[in-house]
Amino acid sequence: MSTEIMNVEAQPMAIAELNRSEIDMQVSTAKKYPRSLEKFRQNALSMATIDKETAASCFYKLKRTSKEGGSSFIEGPSVRLAEIIASSWGNLRFGARIISEDSRFVTAQGIAYDLERNVSNSIEVSRRITTKDGKRFGDDMIAVTKNAACAIALRNAIFKTVPFTYAKQVFEQAKKTAIGDVKTITERRASMIEAFKKMRVTTEQILDWCEKPSVEDIGLTEIEDLLGVFQAIKDGDTTIEEQFRPKPKAPELPAQQNELTMRQKFEQAKAILFGKKGKTAVEAILSCIEKDINDHNDAELQDLIEKMKVATNAA
């Protein structure tokens, strides 16, 4: 019995010793085979631009609307680009895990350790697991949220450890490859509309988001924006609801303003009638304001019009 207890207690120490030994071996290997920045750039560029789909997954964009109604974009490297950079950088140990979960939030921790330069960073990211009404997500949605939180934490840790200066050229080239040029713009428009359609985003919502009247007005800049927000949704940086929710309608003018104007017209008409200005003048005024009164659907005013017509005919 005592032997079994000793083994159980010794197990965590043995695991820690094994991890320490493994890291020491990786550090030794990293020092023995240092990275080449030139090979890093070549490998990263080759992977990031291998095709348009991969290139499009290397960056994200988020649209933010101010209280005044203006729009601005936040952009950056995506989770996919972080994976490419980490793989090409070499001598880098990285990973992510969930470290806490309560009734409202999950928290993920991303870790990146540059074995060659002895630089390590740990980043934590929290994500809500409740609806706007406070109801907790289902198990499947919580799992999706956990994966998204881990991916974002990992991305942030990698780019905290690997200076973005080294990744910037790859980032910009990936955008150019993904966007294409004027020769491929029609194809890119169609592919983006089809991709968003699978997310149940309509063409009308896309045009409203781009602030364009028609699909033909979507240019290379808008394609870049759409590619970026599409990847941001996939990475979990934002949601379809946040990006494509309908804009609030402009407030309509109060009905009292129109009603006041029509009442003023009535007063003028009555003044002419009772002032015995003549039947022709009264009829002209009545015909002028009758359409406004009917469109406004004001029963009291319509009743007045009928009485004025009778009075005019009797005059």
N, C-alpha and C positions, 0 to 999 in steps of 0.2 A: 504493500500500500504506500509506504513512504517513498519507495523508488518511483512509483507512478507520479506522485505529487511533485517530486523533484524534477522529473522530466517535463511536466507541464509548465512549471515555473521557469525552467531553463529554456523553453522553446522561444519566447520572445527575444531573449538575449542572443540565442543562436541565429535567429532571423536578422536581427540588427547587425550582428557580426558578419553575416553573409552579405548583407547589403553594403556594409562598409567596405568589405573586401572587393565586391563587384565594382563599386564606384572608384576605389583606388586603382583597380586594373584598367578601368576606362580612362581615368586621368592619365595614367602612365602611357596608354596607347595614344591618347590625344597629343601628348607631348612628343611622342616618337614620330607621329605622322601629322604634322601641323597642316592646317587648311591652306589652300591656295585661293585667294580672292578672285583671281582670273577664272579659275575653274568653277568657283561658286557662281559667278555671273553667267557664265556660259550654260551651266546646268540649269540654273533657275530660269533663264530666258527660254531655253529649249523646252522646258516643261510647261511654263506659263503660256506660251504661244503655240503649243503643239496643234491646237485647233481653236475655232471660234468659241465653242462651248466652254472649253477650259479657260480661255482668256476672259470670257464674260463672267466666270465665277471668281475672278481674282480681285474684284473690287465691289464696294457697296455704296449706295447713296440713300440718304434720308431727307425727305422734304419736310421742312418746318414752316408753319404759318404763324406770323405774329398776330397780336391783337388788332393791329391796324390793318390787317389783311394782306400784308406783303409776304412773299415767299423767299426762302433761302434753303441751301442744301448743305448737308454735312456728308462728307465722303471720306473713305479710307480703305485700307487693304482688308480683304475678307479672310474668313477662316481657311478657305482653300489656298490662298496665297501664303498664309502663315505656314501651312503644312509644306508647301513647295520650298519656301525659304528655309525652314528648319531642316528639311531633308538635304538641301543643297549646301547649307552652311557647314554641316558635319561637326563631329565632336560635340554634339548637343544632346543633352538628356532632357526630355520634356514629357508632360502628361497632365491629366486633369481628373478631378474626382469631386463628388458631392460631399461636403463636410457638415452640412446641417440642413434640417427640414423641420419646419413648424407648420402651424395651421394656415399660414398666409404666404410664406416665402420658402424657396429653396436657395441654398448658397453653394456655389461651386468654387473650387480652388484650382487655378492653373499654375503649373510650375515649369520653369525653363532654367536649365543649368548648363552654362558654357564650360565644358570640362577643360578646354585648352586655356581659357583666360581666367578661369575660376570666378566667373560672374554668375550669380543666381538671382532669380526674381520669382516672387510668388504673388499672384493676383487673385482676388476674390470677387465674384460677381453674384448678385442676388436677382432672382426673378420671382414675380408674383405668381401664385398658383390658385388665385381666386378670381371670380368674375367681378364686374363692376358692382353687382348686387351683393358681393361678399360670399357667394356660394363657392365652395371648394371644387376644383377641377376633378374630373374623373381620373381613374388610374392611368389610362392611356395618355391623356393630355398632360398629366404630371410627368410621365416618363419622357414625353417629347420636350417639355419645358426643361427638364433636367439635362437632356442631351444638348439643348441649345445653350444653356448656361455654361456647361462644361466646354463647349466649342468656343464660346466668346471669351471665357476666362483663359483658355489655352492660347487663343490668338493674341490676347493682350499681353500675356506673359512672354510669348515668343518675341513680339516686337518691342518689349521692354528690355529683352536680353540682347537681341540682334539689332543693332542700330538701324533705323529705317533708311538712313542714308545709303546703305548698301542695297536696300530693296527698292528704292525709288525708281531706278531705271527700269527694273522689271515691271513694276506697278504701271508706269506710264506706257510701256510698250504693250502690255497686256490690254490696256484700254483701247489703244489704237487698233490692235488686231480684232478685238471684239466688236468695235463700232463699225469698222469697214470704211468705205468711202462713197462718193456719189454714185459710183457704178453699181454698188450693192445695196443702196439705201432702200429700194423697193422690197427686196428680199428680206432685209433686216426688219422693216416695218411689219411685214406679214408674219414673220417668225415671232416677233414680240407680242403681237396681238393674239396669236395662237397660244403662246406660252401663258399669257395672263388669262386667256379664256379657260384654260385648264384649272386655274385658281378661282374661277367664277367671277372674274373681273371683266365687265363688258367694255366694248369699244367706246361707248359714251363716257364711261368712267375714266378711261385712259385719256380721252380728249379733254375732259374736264380737268384732270390732273396735270396734263401738259399745257393747259390753257390755249388749246388750238381748236379752230372751228371744224377741221376735217383731217382725215388720215393723211392726205397728201401734204398737209402743212407740217407734219412731223419731220423734223430735220435731224442731222447728225447729233446735234446737242441734245435733243429730246430722246434720241435712241440711247445715248450714253446715260441719261438720267433714268430711263426705263430699265436698262440693264442693271444699273446700280441698285435701284429699289427692289427689283426682282430678286437679286442676290441677298439684299438685306432681309427680305421676308423669309427666304430660305434659311439664312443663318440664325434667324430669331432676334435680329436687332429691332425689328418692328413687325407690325401685323397689317393684314389687308385692310382691316377696319380703320386703323390709324391713318393709313396713307390714302385710301380711296373713299372715305366717308363723304357724303354729299355736303356741299357748302350750304351754309344757312342762307335762306332767301332774303332778298332786300326787303325791308319793311315797306308795306303799302301806305300810301297817303291816307290819312284819316278820312272817313266818309263825310265828316262834318264840314270839311273844306268845300267839297262838291255841293253838299246840301245848302250851305250858306250862299254860294254863288247862285244856285237855282232859286232860292227864296228871294234873293235880290232881284232876279229877273221877274219873278212874280209880282213883286212890289211895283216894279216899273210898269208891268202890264196892267195892274189894277189902277195905278195912277192915271194911265192913259185912258182906260175904260171909264172910270168915274169922272174923269175930267172932260168926257165927251169929246175926245180928240178924233172920233170917227171910227166907223166899223172897219174900214180897210186897214188902218194902222193897228188896231187890236188883233185882227186876224193874222197879220204878218208876224207880230210878236209871239202869238200863241203857237204858230207853226214852227217858229224858230226854236222855242224851248221845249216843245212837246217830246222830241226824241230824247233829250237829256233826262226828262222826267220819267219816261217809260224805262229807260236803261237803268235809272237809279232805283226803280221799283219802290217808290215812296207812295203808299196808298193815299195819304192825306193830300199830297200835292196833285196826284192824278185826279182826285175828287174835285179839287179846286179848278183844274183845267176844264173839266166837263161843265162845271157851273159857269165858268167864264165864257165857254162856247155858247151856252144857252143864252146868257146875258147879251152876248155880241149879236146873235141871230135875232134877238128880240128888239135890239136897238134900231 
